Amino acid sequence: MNDRLNEEVAGALDADPALAPYLGELLADLSELGSSADIVCDLLAPLGLGPQTRVVDLGCGKGQIAIAIAKRFGFSALGIDGFAPFIEEAKQNAGRESVAHLCAFRQGDLREALNAEPRFDVAVLAAIGRLLGDVRETQQQLRQAVRPGGYLIVDDGYLAPGRSIDHENYEGYLPHAETIAALQAFGDTVVQESQFPLEAVQAENAENTRLIRARAEVLAQKHPKDAAAILAYVARQEEECTIIENDMLNATWLIRRGD
């Protein structure tokens, strides 16, 4: 992995670039690194898309969304992620789920893929945070990946009513109405919004941070010179969980691209 991509992958996972060698192990127990695959599939189900539908999952992680789409609908899916260990695991997962013939996974910079790939029928962005900019900037870039009339699925969040966030990773988040306006700023239409209940967010965050902390404590003992950085990563994850649970509401949006 080149230095720039290494740094940006670490940033998307809210980690110091120096922790890149440990990220695979730190996140080894997390199968989904972003939106729920079930939510994504439920958003696609009513659309009546045909078997020739082509999907790209940008920041695909371990491939759970692409694999779920391939299994449920028989669509072909391309997953792109900057972290090589995730790509290798995604390929193995697709084989275990008997959809390797429908799924392709590639390591690379997803921003380059936005311009280099042919336009897809569906593009999914579910796990990279604000790598492409704020919500409006992200929508402007992401929509280029799909054909006119195609669909985008974006997993992100917006400010809870009356809340504000003073944290560098959450600059630019907007209240709900302004977020929807930004998603539709280029002539696209938000077709459906799926909310992730707070209780489910809390339960998932608690379990994920428990798993990450258990891995981190083992790694810290094995690599004492990096122990402080490893444990600081866990503390940042817990801090961000507090922000997500108290100051934000999470949503997954189905968006139809205009002309």
N, C-alpha and C positions, 0 to 999 in steps of 0.2 A: 504494500500500500504506500503510495507516495506521501510525502510529508503533509501536503496541503489537504489531501483527502483524509488522511489519518486524523488531522486536527479537526476537520469538520465533522467526521463521524463521531469523534469523541464529544464534540460540542453538542451535536444532536442528542447524544445520550447523557448530556450534562456531566461530562467527565473531563478531567484534565487530560490533555493529549498524552502525558507521560503514563497514564493508566491504560492506554490502548492494549498493551500485552495482557492485561488482566480482565478486560471487559468480557471476553467470552466466558470465562469461569465465573465472574461476578453475576452474570445474567443467565447462567446455564440452566437454572430451574424455571425460568420464565418462558412459557411457550408463546404467549401473545405479547407483543411489544407495541401496543397501540390500541386501535379500535377492536371491538369484538367482531370476530369473523361472522358470528350469527347475526349481528346487527347489519353488517354489510350485505349479507345474503338476503336478509329479510327486506332490505330496501330495494334490492334488484328484482326480487321475485315478481312483483306485480307488473313489471315493465313489458313482459312478453318478448324479451329479446331472443333471437334465434340461435341455433347451435353454432353458427359461424361467428358469433360475437368474440371480439378480441379485447382483452383486458390487460392493462398495465398497472402494476402495484409499485409505486415509487416509494422507496424506503421500506422494502418488503420484510425486513427483519428475517425471521426464520421461516417465512413463507406460509404462515397459517391462513391468511386471507386468500391468497392466490389458490392454495390447495383446496380450501373450502368451496370457493367459487367453481373450480374445476369439478369437484365431486358432485356438487348439487346441481349444476346446470350443464356441465359438459363443455363450458367455454374454454378457449385457449387463454393462458395467462402467462405474462412475462413479469417476473419480479426483478427489480433492480435495487441493490443496496451497496453502500460503500464498504461494508465490513465483511471481509472474506470468510471468517468463521461462520457468520450467519448464512451466507450463500451456500456453503458446503452443507450445513445442517438442513437448509431448505431443500436441497436436492435429495438428501437422504429421506427427509420427511415425505416428499412427493413419491419416492419409490415405495416407501412403506404403505402409503395410502393408495397405491396403484393408479396414480394420475401423472406419472412422469412423462407420459406421451402427450399430455396436455399442458404441462408446466415447464417453463424454461426460467432459469435463474442466472443472473449475471452480476458480477461485481462491477461497479462503476459509479460515476458522478451522475446523479439523477438529473441535474440541471442540463447536462449535455444531452441526455436522453430526451428531454423535452423538445429539443430542436432536431435531433438526429433521427428519431424513430418516425415511422409513418404514423399517421393519426389513428388512434384506437377508438373503439366504440365506448369504452369505459376506462376512466383513470381513477385510481384510488390513492389518496394521500392520507395516511393514518398514523404515522409514528415519528415524524421528523421535527416536530415543533415548528419554529419559525425560520428554518434554514432558507426559505425562499422570500423572507420578508414578512411584513404584516399581512393581515387577512386580504387586503385589497391587492397588494403586490403578489401574494401567493396565487390568488385567483387569476390575475392577469397572465401569469406564467403557466399555471396548470392547465388552463383551458386550451392552450396551444397543443396539448397532447391528444385531444379528442377531436373527432370530426364534428362539424356543425350538426346539431341535433343529438349528439352523443351525450354521455352522462359523466359527471364527476362525483366522487364520494369523498368528502373531506371530514376528517375527525379533528376537532379542535375544541375551543371553549370561548366563553364570553364572560364579562364581568357580571357577578351577581348584583341584583338591585341595591343601589346605595353603597357599593364597595369600590375601592380603588386599590391598586397594588403598586408598592414601591420595591420592585425587584427587577434586576436587569434582564432576567429571562422572560419577564412578563410585560415588558414595555409594549405599548401599542394595542393591548387588548381593549375591546370596546364593549359597551352595553349591547344587549340583544338586538335592538332595532337597528343600531348602527352597524353591527356585524352583518346582519342580513342585507342591508343596503350595500355594503362593501362587496359581498358575494354576488350581488346582482348588478354591479356597477358597469359591466361590459355587455349588458344585454342578455345575460343568462338568467335562469329562473330557479329559485329554490323550490323544488317539488315537494320535499318532505324533510322533516327534522325529527330525529330520534334522540330522545333524552336518555342519559344514563342516570338512573336514580342515585341520589346521594348515598343511600345505604349500601348500594352495590359498589360505588366508588370507594367508600370507606373500607369495605370488606376487602376489595381487591388491593387497595393500597397497603392495608395492614399485612396481607399475606405476602405481597411482593417484597415489601421492605423486610419482612421477617426472613424470607429466603435469601435476599441480597446480603443482609447482615450476617447470616450464618456463613455464607461463602466468604464474606469479607474477613471475618474473624479468623478463618482458616488461612486465608491468603496472607493476612497480616503476620501471623506466626511464621509462615514459610518465608516471607520476604520482609524482614524487620526494617530494612532501610526504606521501604516504601509503605510501611504500616500506617504512618500518619496520613498519607495521601489516600490510601485505600479506605480508611475509616472516615476520613473527611467526605469522601464520595457518598457513603451511606448517610451521613448527617445531612448532606445537601438533598438527597432523595427524600428524607423525612421532612425537611423544611418545605420542599416543594409540595409534598403531599398535604401539608397543613394549608398551604395557599390554595391548592386545588379544591380542598374540601370546604374552605371557609369563604373564599373570595371569588370563586368562579363557579360556573355551571358548565358541564360538559355536554357536547352534542355531536352527533354525526349527521351531516347534511347530504342529501341527494340533490344534485344540481343538474339541470338540463342546459347544455350549451346552446346559445342562440347562434345566429349567423356569423 
